[in-house]
Amino acid sequence: MSWQPPVIRTAILSVLDAAAAGRFTVEGFQRQSHAAEELTLRHVTVFYRQGQFDKSRSGWVQGPFRHNMTFSVELALAAPARMDLTIINDDTATPQTRMSALAASIEAAANADALWDELAGIIWDILIDPRNLSLGLPISDRWIPSIRKENPAPRGEFVLLTGSMDYTCEGVETPSGETGIAGAGIDLTQDQTADITGSAIDSAEQGAKVGT
């Protein structure tokens, strides 16, 4: 059996890494670290979220089975908070200075939000590009039906913003039968027949005759 989700997940990651051009890092493909003063984390990873099998489009027992898959493309971005925490925690700070520090925090959150939108647009553009739709794999019905974004979350000196987009496609799963029992099947033979003569029937004996 060739289970498709890990293969497709790897293909999505590879396509994203090939087009990253230093704009973001991809899980398992980070080439180098950045100096702290240059840090703006833009990280992308991919998870297989769910799958559905259409019974009406599947073969009997041996397949192939149509597998409608959904992958979650996770985007994480961290931007400098630009807020002086010492002012917020300083008991001697005036309301005016604390308000200025809070305003800087709000501005940082808005900046992180804009950077996330930019990153989401880049990722969407890469995955929706007709040259990348098939990922080099025998899949069909590729689409990105939805994008979700969480609220900015201050994390010390940074503002963290996460979200995700769904990537859906259809593949084919064909079980190999390697774990099956040779010759095994379902006995659909009825073990009784109607008594059309009016005489009594030994059901056990009749069942044995029917099964022969």
MDTraj code that builds the backbone (N, CA, C; nanometers):
import mdtraj as md
import numpy as np

residues = "MET SER TRP GLN PRO PRO VAL ILE ARG THR ALA ILE LEU SER VAL LEU ASP ALA ALA ALA ALA GLY ARG PHE THR VAL GLU GLY PHE GLN ARG GLN SER HIS ALA ALA GLU GLU LEU THR LEU ARG HIS VAL THR VAL PHE TYR ARG GLN GLY GLN PHE ASP LYS SER ARG SER GLY TRP VAL GLN GLY PRO PHE ARG HIS ASN MET THR PHE SER VAL GLU LEU ALA LEU ALA ALA PRO ALA ARG MET ASP LEU THR ILE ILE ASN ASP ASP THR ALA THR PRO GLN THR ARG MET SER ALA LEU ALA ALA SER ILE GLU ALA ALA ALA ASN ALA ASP ALA LEU TRP ASP GLU LEU ALA GLY ILE ILE TRP ASP ILE LEU ILE ASP PRO ARG ASN LEU SER LEU GLY LEU PRO ILE SER ASP ARG TRP ILE PRO SER ILE ARG LYS GLU ASN PRO ALA PRO ARG GLY GLU PHE VAL LEU LEU THR GLY SER MET ASP TYR THR CYS GLU GLY VAL GLU THR PRO SER GLY GLU THR GLY ILE ALA GLY ALA GLY ILE ASP LEU THR GLN ASP GLN THR ALA ASP ILE THR GLY SER ALA ILE ASP SER ALA GLU GLN GLY ALA LYS VAL GLY THR".split()
xyz = np.array([
    [0.0841, -0.1199, 0.0000],
    [0.0000, 0.0000, 0.0000],
    [0.0876, 0.1249, 0.0000],
    [0.0485, 0.2195, -0.0818],
    [0.1180, 0.3483, -0.0840],
    [0.0256, 0.4531, -0.0230],
    [0.0450, 0.4817, 0.1064],
    [-0.0388, 0.5794, 0.1772],
    [0.0034, 0.7186, 0.1346],
    [-0.0906, 0.7966, 0.0771],
    [-0.0574, 0.9207, 0.0086],
    [-0.0250, 1.0418, 0.0971],
    [-0.0888, 1.0626, 0.2140],
    [-0.0654, 1.1865, 0.2880],
    [0.0809, 1.2219, 0.3135],
    [0.1685, 1.1297, 0.3592],
    [0.3086, 1.1695, 0.3809],
    [0.3791, 1.2120, 0.2524],
    [0.3446, 1.1478, 0.1414],
    [0.4065, 1.1805, 0.0126],
    [0.3656, 1.3211, -0.0313],
    [0.2366, 1.3518, -0.0187],
    [0.1865, 1.4825, -0.0609],
    [0.2379, 1.5922, 0.0334],
    [0.2415, 1.5636, 0.1628],
    [0.2941, 1.6611, 0.2595],
    [0.4381, 1.6982, 0.2255],
    [0.5221, 1.5994, 0.1967],
    [0.6616, 1.6248, 0.1603],
    [0.6705, 1.7067, 0.0324],
    [0.5833, 1.6771, -0.0634],
    [0.5840, 1.7499, -0.1905],
    [0.5469, 1.8970, -0.1690],
    [0.4481, 1.9248, -0.0828],
    [0.4096, 2.0631, -0.0543],
    [0.5251, 2.1380, 0.0098],
    [0.5909, 2.0746, 0.1076],
    [0.7047, 2.1376, 0.1741],
    [0.8178, 2.1656, 0.0761],
    [0.8423, 2.0721, -0.0145],
    [0.9505, 2.0885, -0.1112],
    [0.9221, 2.2030, -0.2076],
    [0.7976, 2.2137, -0.2533],
    [0.7595, 2.3222, -0.3441],
    [0.7742, 2.4574, -0.2747],
    [0.7319, 2.4650, -0.1494],
    [0.7444, 2.5907, -0.0748],
    [0.8907, 2.6270, -0.0533],
    [0.9731, 2.5291, -0.0180],
    [1.1143, 2.5582, 0.0058],
    [1.1837, 2.6044, -0.1214],
    [1.1477, 2.5438, -0.2345],
    [1.2105, 2.5813, -0.3608],
    [1.1788, 2.7252, -0.3998],
    [1.0642, 2.7760, -0.3539],
    [1.0225, 2.9122, -0.3902],
    [1.0415, 3.0115, -0.2763],
    [1.0989, 2.9695, -0.1644],
    [1.1088, 3.0565, -0.0472],
    [1.1926, 3.1812, -0.0730],
    [1.3069, 3.1646, -0.1376],
    [1.3942, 3.2785, -0.1720],
    [1.4247, 3.3681, -0.0514],
    [1.4416, 3.3070, 0.0653],
    [1.4762, 3.3837, 0.1840],
    [1.3617, 3.4578, 0.2489],
    [1.2405, 3.4457, 0.1949],
    [1.1268, 3.5197, 0.2493],
    [1.0645, 3.4514, 0.3711],
    [1.0860, 3.3216, 0.3849],
    [1.0341, 3.2451, 0.4971],
    [1.1148, 3.1158, 0.5070],
    [1.1012, 3.0470, 0.6202],
    [1.1664, 2.9173, 0.6361],
    [1.0605, 2.8084, 0.6385],
    [1.1001, 2.6903, 0.5945],
    [1.0091, 2.5773, 0.5850],
    [1.0566, 2.4679, 0.6790],
    [0.9638, 2.4021, 0.7428],
    [0.9979, 2.2950, 0.8356],
    [1.0952, 2.1957, 0.7723],
    [1.2079, 2.1755, 0.8406],
    [1.3050, 2.0784, 0.7932],
    [1.3987, 2.1306, 0.6865],
    [1.3813, 2.2581, 0.6432],
    [1.4624, 2.3108, 0.5346],
    [1.5396, 2.4370, 0.5736],
    [1.5387, 2.4740, 0.7030],
    [1.6045, 2.5985, 0.7430],
    [1.7546, 2.5874, 0.7180],
    [1.8078, 2.6819, 0.6447],
    [1.9481, 2.6759, 0.6026],
    [2.0431, 2.7380, 0.7039],
    [2.0014, 2.8488, 0.7675],
    [2.0910, 2.9197, 0.8577],
    [2.0110, 3.0011, 0.9577],
    [2.0759, 3.0346, 1.0686],
    [2.0098, 3.1169, 1.1685],
    [2.0348, 3.2635, 1.1369],
    [1.9567, 3.3493, 1.1972],
    [1.9694, 3.4930, 1.1739],
    [2.0127, 3.5623, 1.3017],
    [2.0832, 3.6709, 1.2894],
    [2.1198, 3.7509, 1.4052],
    [1.9939, 3.8062, 1.4705],
    [2.0005, 3.8259, 1.6013],
    [1.8816, 3.8681, 1.6755],
    [1.8252, 3.9989, 1.6213],
    [1.9130, 4.0915, 1.5840],
    [1.8642, 4.2209, 1.5369],
    [1.7953, 4.2120, 1.4012],
    [1.8140, 4.0997, 1.3299],
    [1.7522, 4.0826, 1.1994],
    [1.6302, 3.9902, 1.2056],
    [1.6001, 3.9412, 1.3255],
    [1.5013, 3.8359, 1.3375],
    [1.3598, 3.8854, 1.3111],
    [1.2969, 3.8268, 1.2146],
    [1.1529, 3.8342, 1.1966],
    [1.1127, 3.6952, 1.1503],
    [1.0657, 3.6148, 1.2430],
    [1.0363, 3.4746, 1.2140],
    [0.9193, 3.4621, 1.1177],
    [0.9422, 3.3931, 1.0094],
    [0.8358, 3.3565, 0.9159],
    [0.8526, 3.2077, 0.8899],
    [0.7704, 3.1292, 0.9543],
    [0.7886, 2.9847, 0.9507],
    [0.6643, 2.9169, 0.8934],
    [0.6866, 2.8173, 0.8081],
    [0.5770, 2.7459, 0.7437],
    [0.5943, 2.5966, 0.7666],
    [0.4882, 2.5296, 0.8025],
    [0.4894, 2.3846, 0.8122],
    [0.3567, 2.3306, 0.7616],
    [0.3478, 2.2005, 0.7408],
    [0.2303, 2.1392, 0.6797],
    [0.1919, 2.0143, 0.7585],
    [0.0610, 1.9977, 0.7833],
    [0.0096, 1.8797, 0.8510],
    [-0.1071, 1.8215, 0.7713],
    [-0.1160, 1.6882, 0.7688],
    [-0.2341, 1.6208, 0.7151],
    [-0.3435, 1.6315, 0.8200],
    [-0.4546, 1.6973, 0.7857],
    [-0.5590, 1.7248, 0.8839],
    [-0.6697, 1.6212, 0.8810],
    [-0.7205, 1.5876, 0.7627],
    [-0.8299, 1.4909, 0.7564],
    [-0.8421, 1.4349, 0.6160],
    [-0.9166, 1.3247, 0.6065],
    [-0.9409, 1.2624, 0.4765],
    [-1.0785, 1.2004, 0.4727],
    [-1.1347, 1.1910, 0.3543],
    [-1.2645, 1.1282, 0.3350],
    [-1.2567, 1.0336, 0.2167],
    [-1.3296, 0.9230, 0.2284],
    [-1.3332, 0.8241, 0.1218],
    [-1.4748, 0.8158, 0.0675],
    [-1.4881, 0.8328, -0.0631],
    [-1.6180, 0.8312, -0.1292],
    [-1.6519, 0.6881, -0.1665],
    [-1.7442, 0.6276, -0.0922],
    [-1.7791, 0.4868, -0.1139],
    [-1.8344, 0.4627, -0.2539],
    [-1.9107, 0.5579, -0.3054],
    [-1.9731, 0.5383, -0.4358],
    [-1.8713, 0.5356, -0.5487],
    [-1.7499, 0.5876, -0.5230],
    [-1.6485, 0.5931, -0.6276],
    [-1.5351, 0.4944, -0.6014],
    [-1.5571, 0.4006, -0.5097],
    [-1.4542, 0.3039, -0.4757],
    [-1.4869, 0.1676, -0.5353],
    [-1.3836, 0.0895, -0.5573],
    [-1.4030, -0.0470, -0.6040],
    [-1.4458, -0.1366, -0.4890],
    [-1.4801, -0.2594, -0.5194],
    [-1.5247, -0.3525, -0.4167],
    [-1.4055, -0.4250, -0.3566],
    [-1.3831, -0.4065, -0.2276],
    [-1.2807, -0.4724, -0.1470],
    [-1.1389, -0.4284, -0.1837],
    [-1.0973, -0.4537, -0.3086],
    [-0.9571, -0.4312, -0.3422],
    [-0.9260, -0.2884, -0.3843],
    [-1.0254, -0.2035, -0.4010],
    [-1.0005, -0.0652, -0.4413],
    [-0.9959, -0.0527, -0.5931],
    [-0.9418, 0.0585, -0.6452],
    [-0.8808, 0.1702, -0.5708],
    [-0.9856, 0.2578, -0.5010],
    [-0.9406, 0.3305, -0.3994],
    [-1.0287, 0.4144, -0.3203],
    [-0.9916, 0.5614, -0.3396],
    [-1.0913, 0.6434, -0.3706],
    [-1.0694, 0.7872, -0.3844],
    [-1.0536, 0.8497, -0.2465],
    [-0.9431, 0.9196, -0.2252],
    [-0.9109, 0.9773, -0.0953],
    [-0.9105, 1.1296, -0.1085],
    [-1.0129, 1.1937, -0.0527],
    [-1.0207, 1.3400, -0.0528],
    [-0.9482, 1.3912, 0.0718],
    [-0.8334, 1.4552, 0.0518],
    [-0.7459, 1.4942, 0.1619],
    [-0.7469, 1.6444, 0.1876],
    [-0.7301, 1.6808, 0.3140],
    [-0.7136, 1.8201, 0.3527],
    [-0.5852, 1.8337, 0.4341],
    [-0.4974, 1.9228, 0.3892],
    [-0.3733, 1.9522, 0.4594],
    [-0.3814, 2.0934, 0.5169],
    [-0.3274, 2.1105, 0.6363],
    [-0.3225, 2.2424, 0.6987],
    [-0.1826, 2.2999, 0.6795],
    [-0.1742, 2.4113, 0.6079],
    [-0.0475, 2.4820, 0.5880],
    [-0.0396, 2.5880, 0.6969],
    [0.0452, 2.5643, 0.7978],
    [0.0518, 2.6500, 0.9161],
    [0.1553, 2.7613, 0.8971],
    [0.1142, 2.8844, 0.9264],
    [0.2019, 3.0005, 0.9128],
    [0.2234, 3.0635, 1.0501],
    [0.3482, 3.0829, 1.0883],
    [0.3808, 3.1477, 1.2161],
    [0.4746, 3.2638, 1.1888],
    [0.4426, 3.3779, 1.2462],
    [0.5238, 3.4978, 1.2261],
    [0.5457, 3.5659, 1.3601],
    [0.6701, 3.6059, 1.3855],
    [0.7027, 3.6815, 1.5065],
    [0.7780, 3.8072, 1.4659],
    [0.7306, 3.9198, 1.5135],
    [0.7933, 4.0484, 1.4823],
    [0.8305, 4.1188, 1.6128],
    [0.9354, 4.2007, 1.6112],
    [0.9746, 4.2740, 1.7329],
    [0.8590, 4.3571, 1.7871],
    [0.8421, 4.3525, 1.9184],
    [0.7287, 4.4218, 1.9800],
    [0.7475, 4.5727, 1.9826],
    [0.8734, 4.6194, 1.9857],
    [0.9029, 4.7626, 1.9921],
    [0.8356, 4.8303, 2.1121],
    [0.8243, 4.7558, 2.2201],
    [0.7647, 4.8136, 2.3399],
    [0.8646, 4.8014, 2.4542],
    [0.8858, 4.9105, 2.5264],
    [0.9779, 4.9111, 2.6386],
    [0.9055, 4.8557, 2.7618],
    [0.9310, 4.7271, 2.7914],
    [0.8620, 4.6631, 2.9028],
    [0.9023, 4.7239, 3.0369],
    [1.0207, 4.7832, 3.0437],
    [1.0639, 4.8427, 3.1710],
    [0.9728, 4.9582, 3.2104],
    [0.9188, 5.0266, 3.1114],
    [0.8279, 5.1373, 3.1421],
    [0.6966, 5.0838, 3.1975],
    [0.6447, 4.9769, 3.1361],
    [0.5185, 4.9191, 3.1816],
    [0.5310, 4.8697, 3.3250],
    [0.6462, 4.8124, 3.3589],
    [0.6662, 4.7530, 3.4921],
    [0.7238, 4.8508, 3.5940],
    [0.7499, 4.9728, 3.5521],
    [0.8097, 5.0717, 3.6412],
    [0.7000, 5.1429, 3.7206],
    [0.7025, 5.1261, 3.8542],
    [0.5995, 5.1875, 3.9384],
    [0.6072, 5.3392, 3.9374],
    [0.7234, 5.3913, 3.8999],
    [0.7388, 5.5368, 3.9011],
    [0.7048, 5.6005, 3.7670],
    [0.6745, 5.5169, 3.6673],
    [0.6442, 5.5704, 3.5346],
    [0.5139, 5.6487, 3.5373],
    [0.5080, 5.7541, 3.4609],
    [0.3876, 5.8364, 3.4544],
    [0.2846, 5.7706, 3.3628],
    [0.1583, 5.8035, 3.3778],
    [0.0557, 5.7496, 3.2875],
    [0.0857, 5.7804, 3.1412],
    [0.1440, 5.8973, 3.1166],
    [0.1735, 5.9358, 2.9791],
    [0.2791, 5.8431, 2.9164],
    [0.3855, 5.8117, 2.9919],
    [0.4905, 5.7250, 2.9366],
    [0.4387, 5.5828, 2.9193],
    [0.3555, 5.5372, 3.0134],
    [0.2985, 5.4032, 2.9983],
    [0.2054, 5.3972, 2.8776],
    [0.1305, 5.5027, 2.8564],
    [0.0406, 5.5066, 2.7414],
    [0.1202, 5.5033, 2.6116],
    [0.2320, 5.5723, 2.6081],
    [0.3170, 5.5706, 2.4888],
    [0.3711, 5.4311, 2.4629],
    [0.4086, 5.3608, 2.5727],
    [0.4591, 5.2247, 2.5572],
    [0.3505, 5.1317, 2.5053],
    [0.2277, 5.1478, 2.5557],
    [0.1165, 5.0649, 2.5084],
    [0.0844, 5.0946, 2.3625],
    [0.0935, 5.2208, 2.3237],
    [0.0688, 5.2574, 2.1839],
    [0.1703, 5.1905, 2.0927],
    [0.2942, 5.1808, 2.1399],
    [0.3972, 5.1125, 2.0616],
    [0.3640, 4.9651, 2.0462],
    [0.3044, 4.9051, 2.1497],
    [0.2642, 4.7642, 2.1434],
    [0.1539, 4.7431, 2.0404],
    [0.0576, 4.8341, 2.0391],
    [-0.0515, 4.8251, 1.9419],
    [0.0029, 4.8391, 1.7993],
    [0.0955, 4.9320, 1.7830],
    [0.1568, 4.9515, 1.6517],
    [0.2318, 4.8261, 1.6076],
    [0.3019, 4.7598, 1.7018],
    [0.3752, 4.6382, 1.6691],
    [0.2795, 4.5262, 1.6267],
    [0.1646, 4.5172, 1.6943],
    [0.0661, 4.4157, 1.6591],
    [0.0120, 4.4392, 1.5183],
    [-0.0135, 4.5650, 1.4862],
    [-0.0615, 4.5980, 1.3517],
    [0.0449, 4.5665, 1.2476],
    [0.1702, 4.5896, 1.2823],
    [0.2798, 4.5590, 1.1908],
    [0.2907, 4.4090, 1.1681],
    [0.2796, 4.3309, 1.2768],
    [0.2830, 4.1853, 1.2643],
    [0.1674, 4.1349, 1.1794],
    [0.0515, 4.1959, 1.1968],
    [-0.0663, 4.1568, 1.1195],
    [-0.0434, 4.1795, 0.9706],
    [0.0143, 4.2951, 0.9360],
    [0.0424, 4.3258, 0.7956],
    [0.1465, 4.2300, 0.7378],
    [0.2474, 4.1954, 0.8178],
    [0.3505, 4.1026, 0.7711],
    [0.2929, 3.9629, 0.7501],
    [0.1987, 3.9217, 0.8376],
    [0.1361, 3.7903, 0.8209],
    [0.0530, 3.7857, 0.6926],
    [-0.0207, 3.8932, 0.6677],
    [-0.1004, 3.8997, 0.5446],
    [-0.0101, 3.8880, 0.4219],
    [0.1045, 3.9532, 0.4285],
    [0.1994, 3.9451, 0.3179],
    [0.2495, 3.8018, 0.2999],
    [0.2843, 3.7371, 0.4116],
    [0.3322, 3.5986, 0.4049],
    [0.2248, 3.5055, 0.3503],
    [0.1012, 3.5214, 0.3976],
    [-0.0085, 3.4374, 0.3491],
    [-0.0280, 3.4533, 0.1987],
    [-0.0151, 3.5765, 0.1511],
    [-0.0283, 3.5994, 0.0071],
    [0.0812, 3.5305, -0.0727],
    [0.2029, 3.5308, -0.0184],
    [0.3146, 3.4639, -0.0862],
    [0.2903, 3.3135, -0.0934],
    [0.2514, 3.2534, 0.0203],
    [0.2286, 3.1087, 0.0251],
    [0.1132, 3.0701, -0.0664],
    [0.0052, 3.1472, -0.0614],
    [-0.1099, 3.1188, -0.1482],
    [-0.0685, 3.1233, -0.2955],
    [0.0084, 3.2255, -0.3314],
    [0.0508, 3.2432, -0.4703],
    [0.1366, 3.1257, -0.5172],
    [0.2237, 3.0748, -0.4292],
    [0.3099, 2.9619, -0.4658],
    [0.2260, 2.8366, -0.4883],
    [0.1362, 2.8075, -0.3942],
    [0.0611, 2.6817, -0.4022],
    [-0.0464, 2.6836, -0.5100],
    [-0.0989, 2.8032, -0.5432],
    [-0.2059, 2.8110, -0.6430],
    [-0.1493, 2.8273, -0.7836],
    [-0.0186, 2.8510, -0.7952],
    [0.0461, 2.8636, -0.9266],
    [0.0204, 2.7360, -1.0070],
    [-0.0317, 2.7476, -1.1304],
    [-0.0619, 2.6282, -1.2104],
    [0.0567, 2.5340, -1.2259],
    [0.1788, 2.5879, -1.2202],
    [0.2972, 2.5022, -1.2341],
    [0.3188, 2.4146, -1.1120],
    [0.2570, 2.4508, -1.0009],
    [0.2770, 2.3748, -0.8778],
    [0.1533, 2.2996, -0.8313],
    [0.0435, 2.3119, -0.9030],
    [-0.0819, 2.2553, -0.8545],
    [-0.0757, 2.1044, -0.8363],
    [-0.0105, 2.0348, -0.9280],
    [-0.0073, 1.8891, -0.9178],
    [0.1048, 1.8404, -0.8274],
    [0.1967, 1.9296, -0.7911],
    [0.3097, 1.8947, -0.7052],
    [0.3942, 1.7823, -0.7637],
    [0.3768, 1.7553, -0.8939],
    [0.4491, 1.6457, -0.9557],
    [0.3931, 1.5102, -0.9189],
    [0.2718, 1.5068, -0.8644],
    [0.2106, 1.3818, -0.8176],
    [0.0791, 1.3569, -0.8904],
    [0.0330, 1.2317, -0.8920],
    [-0.0950, 1.1994, -0.9573],
    [-0.2132, 1.2346, -0.8673],
    [-0.2341, 1.3643, -0.8440],
    [-0.3470, 1.4095, -0.7640],
    [-0.4332, 1.5030, -0.8480],
    [-0.5556, 1.5257, -0.8045],
    [-0.6486, 1.6098, -0.8801],
    [-0.7297, 1.6952, -0.7838],
    [-0.8099, 1.7855, -0.8417],
    [-0.8990, 1.8727, -0.7645],
    [-0.8246, 1.9504, -0.6564],
    [-0.7088, 2.0058, -0.6917],
    [-0.6324, 2.0831, -0.5940],
    [-0.6989, 2.2190, -0.5703],
    [-0.7036, 2.2613, -0.4442],
    [-0.7659, 2.3895, -0.4160],
    [-0.7271, 2.4363, -0.2769],
    [-0.7372, 2.5687, -0.2540],
    [-0.7187, 2.6275, -0.1216],
    [-0.8504, 2.6948, -0.0855],
    [-0.9393, 2.6258, -0.0140],
    [-1.0732, 2.6790, 0.0107],
    [-1.0833, 2.7786, 0.1244],
    [-0.9856, 2.7821, 0.2160],
    [-1.0024, 2.8699, 0.3321],
    [-0.8682, 2.9087, 0.3934],
    [-0.8679, 3.0261, 0.4572],
    [-0.7519, 3.0777, 0.5300],
    [-0.8014, 3.1311, 0.6640],
    [-0.7267, 3.1010, 0.7701],
    [-0.7633, 3.1463, 0.9045],
    [-0.6437, 3.2163, 0.9691],
    [-0.6723, 3.3205, 1.0477],
    [-0.5665, 3.3943, 1.1177],
    [-0.6087, 3.4165, 1.2615],
    [-0.5151, 3.3917, 1.3545],
    [-0.5422, 3.4139, 1.4961],
    [-0.5131, 3.5592, 1.5333],
    [-0.5393, 3.5947, 1.6584],
    [-0.5114, 3.7300, 1.7069],
    [-0.3638, 3.7442, 1.7443],
    [-0.3062, 3.8612, 1.7256],
    [-0.1668, 3.8824, 1.7674],
    [-0.1510, 3.8571, 1.9174],
    [-0.0398, 3.7924, 1.9542],
    [-0.0156, 3.7595, 2.0948],
    [0.1224, 3.8082, 2.1356],
    [0.1312, 3.9053, 2.2271],
    [0.2626, 3.9504, 2.2750],
    [0.3360, 3.8373, 2.3460],
    [0.4634, 3.8204, 2.3143],
    [0.5480, 3.7198, 2.3781],
    [0.6801, 3.7870, 2.4156],
    [0.6788, 3.8569, 2.5291],
    [0.7994, 3.9275, 2.5702],
    [0.8318, 4.0400, 2.4748],
    [0.9451, 4.0294, 2.4077],
    [0.9896, 4.1351, 2.3172],
    [0.9384, 4.1154, 2.1748],
    [0.8513, 4.0164, 2.1557],
    [0.7999, 3.9892, 2.0217],
    [0.6481, 3.9814, 2.0232],
    [0.5914, 3.9997, 1.9054],
    [0.4495, 3.9766, 1.8837],
    [0.4377, 3.8543, 1.7931],
    [0.3667, 3.7523, 1.8415],
    [0.3506, 3.6279, 1.7669],
    [0.2134, 3.6251, 1.7007],
    [0.2118, 3.5868, 1.5736],
    [0.0864, 3.5774, 1.5002],
    [0.0878, 3.4479, 1.4200],
    [-0.0137, 3.3664, 1.4389],
    [-0.0215, 3.2376, 1.3694],
    [-0.1516, 3.2276, 1.2915],
    [-0.1567, 3.1337, 1.2020],
    [-0.2761, 3.1085, 1.1219],
    [-0.2489, 2.9931, 1.0279],
    [-0.3454, 2.9644, 0.9433],
    [-0.3278, 2.8502, 0.8537],
    [-0.4180, 2.8640, 0.7323],
    [-0.3855, 2.7888, 0.6304],
    [-0.4723, 2.7757, 0.5140],
    [-0.4877, 2.6283, 0.4808],
    [-0.6045, 2.5917, 0.4304],
    [-0.6298, 2.4530, 0.3926],
    [-0.5884, 2.4289, 0.2487],
    [-0.5263, 2.3145, 0.2255],
    [-0.4924, 2.2707, 0.0902],
    [-0.5623, 2.1376, 0.0704],
    [-0.6540, 2.1318, -0.0250],
    [-0.7294, 2.0095, -0.0484],
    [-0.6936, 1.9495, -0.1844],
    [-0.7005, 1.8194, -0.1906],
    [-0.6749, 1.7495, -0.3172],
    [-0.7336, 1.6088, -0.3088],
    [-0.7350, 1.5419, -0.4224],
    [-0.7850, 1.4040, -0.4272],
    [-0.6779, 1.3129, -0.4825],
    [-0.6561, 1.2026, -0.4137],
    [-0.5618, 1.1007, -0.4586],
    [-0.6289, 0.9647, -0.4584],
    [-0.5519, 0.8638, -0.4886],
    [-0.6037, 0.7270, -0.4946],
    [-0.5229, 0.6392, -0.4003],
    [-0.5926, 0.5652, -0.3166],
    [-0.5284, 0.4685, -0.2280],
    [-0.5627, 0.3280, -0.2769],
    [-0.4614, 0.2443, -0.2918],
    [-0.4825, 0.1059, -0.3345],
    [-0.4170, 0.0127, -0.2333],
    [-0.4964, -0.0577, -0.1519],
    [-0.4375, -0.1482, -0.0540],
    [-0.3655, -0.2630, -0.1225],
    [-0.2537, -0.3036, -0.0653],
    [-0.1729, -0.4092, -0.1258],
    [-0.2253, -0.5477, -0.0948],
    [-0.3046, -0.5592, 0.0135],
    [-0.3540, -0.6905, 0.0526],
    [-0.2515, -0.7724, 0.1277],
    [-0.1395, -0.7113, 0.1646],
    [-0.0321, -0.7873, 0.2283],
    [-0.0695, -0.8377, 0.3670],
    [-0.1691, -0.7750, 0.4310],
    [-0.2103, -0.8210, 0.5629],
    [-0.3376, -0.9033, 0.5577],
    [-0.3898, -0.9288, 0.4383],
    [-0.5123, -1.0049, 0.4253],
    [-0.4895, -1.1544, 0.4408],
    [-0.5985, -1.2291, 0.4588],
    [-0.5930, -1.3749, 0.4709],
    [-0.6374, -1.4351, 0.3394],
    [-0.5487, -1.5099, 0.2761],
    [-0.5781, -1.5684, 0.1450],
    [-0.7005, -1.6583, 0.1533],
    [-0.7920, -1.6392, 0.0584],
    [-0.9103, -1.7238, 0.0517],
    [-1.0213, -1.6829, 0.1459],
    [-0.9955, -1.5836, 0.2312],
    [-1.0986, -1.5418, 0.3263],
    [-1.2057, -1.4612, 0.2557],
    [-1.3272, -1.4757, 0.2990],
    [-1.4368, -1.3996, 0.2400],
    [-1.5574, -1.4059, 0.3297],
    [-1.6666, -1.3502, 0.2831],
    [-1.7901, -1.3490, 0.3604],
    [-1.8828, -1.4553, 0.3051],
    [-1.9290, -1.5462, 0.3923],
    [-2.0205, -1.6516, 0.3508],
    [-2.1617, -1.5951, 0.3464],
    [-2.2096, -1.5743, 0.2253],
    [-2.3425, -1.5157, 0.2077],
    [-2.4501, -1.6219, 0.1858],
    [-2.4153, -1.7518, 0.2023],
    [-2.5100, -1.8606, 0.1799],
    [-2.6170, -1.8628, 0.2880],
    [-2.7445, -1.8673, 0.2485],
    [-2.8540, -1.8740, 0.3446],
    [-2.8632, -2.0153, 0.3989],
    [-2.8778, -2.0287, 0.5314],
    [-2.8736, -2.1627, 0.5900],
    [-3.0103, -2.2259, 0.6080],
    [-3.1168, -2.1607, 0.5580],
    [-3.2493, -2.2202, 0.5641],
    [-3.3245, -2.1908, 0.4357],
    [-3.4166, -2.2803, 0.4018],
    [-3.5036, -2.2560, 0.2864],
    [-3.6484, -2.2683, 0.3303],
    [-3.7393, -2.2162, 0.2514],
    [-3.8817, -2.2224, 0.2866],
    [-3.9332, -2.3650, 0.2758],
    [-4.0225, -2.4030, 0.3633],
    [-4.0851, -2.5356, 0.3609],
    [-4.2087, -2.5290, 0.2728],
    [-4.1928, -2.5683, 0.1448],
    [-4.3054, -2.5571, 0.0518],
    [-4.3882, -2.6855, 0.0465],
    [-4.3426, -2.7903, 0.1196],
    [-4.4175, -2.9178, 0.1182],
    [-4.5094, -2.9296, 0.2375],
    [-4.4898, -2.8462, 0.3375],
    [-4.5716, -2.8552, 0.4577],
    [-4.5128, -2.9510, 0.5587],
    [-4.4090, -3.0254, 0.5219],
    [-4.3463, -3.1175, 0.6162],
    [-4.2416, -3.0445, 0.6974],
    [-4.2085, -3.1028, 0.8142],
    [-4.1101, -3.0406, 0.9020],
    [-3.9712, -3.0499, 0.8406],
    [-3.8888, -2.9474, 0.8647],
    [-3.7523, -2.9420, 0.8105],
    [-3.6538, -2.9341, 0.9260],
    [-3.5524, -3.0180, 0.9207],
    [-3.4417, -3.0066, 1.0155],
    [-3.3511, -2.8947, 0.9639],
    [-3.3574, -2.7770, 1.0302],
    [-3.2863, -2.6596, 0.9792],
    [-3.1358, -2.6816, 0.9722],
    [-3.0809, -2.7542, 1.0696],
    [-2.9366, -2.7787, 1.0676],
    [-2.8986, -2.8639, 0.9482],
    [-2.9812, -2.9710, 0.9234],
    [-2.9527, -3.0596, 0.8105],
    [-2.9716, -2.9872, 0.6778],
    [-3.0838, -2.9084, 0.6699],
    [-3.1110, -2.8351, 0.5473],
    [-3.0024, -2.7336, 0.5195],
    [-2.9557, -2.6656, 0.6260],
    [-2.8486, -2.5684, 0.6098],
    [-2.7243, -2.6338, 0.5565],
    [-2.6927, -2.7527, 0.6022],
    [-2.5751, -2.8234, 0.5529],
    [-2.5899, -2.8574, 0.4063],
    [-2.7153, -2.8951, 0.3655],
    [-2.7364, -2.9276, 0.2252],
    [-2.7211, -2.8047, 0.1350],
    [-2.7752, -2.6919, 0.1846],
    [-2.7670, -2.5689, 0.1049],
    [-2.6240, -2.5268, 0.0886],
    [-2.5440, -2.5445, 0.1933],
    [-2.4039, -2.5005, 0.1869],
    [-2.3151, -2.5904, 0.1062],
    [-2.3629, -2.7077, 0.0648],
    [-2.2782, -2.8002, -0.0126],
    [-2.2825, -2.7660, -0.1590],
])
top = md.Topology()
chain = top.add_chain()
for i, resn in enumerate(residues, 1):
    res = top.add_residue(resn, chain, resSeq=i)
    for name in ("N", "CA", "C"):
        top.add_atom(name, md.element.get_by_symbol(name[0]), res)
traj = md.Trajectory(xyz[None], top)
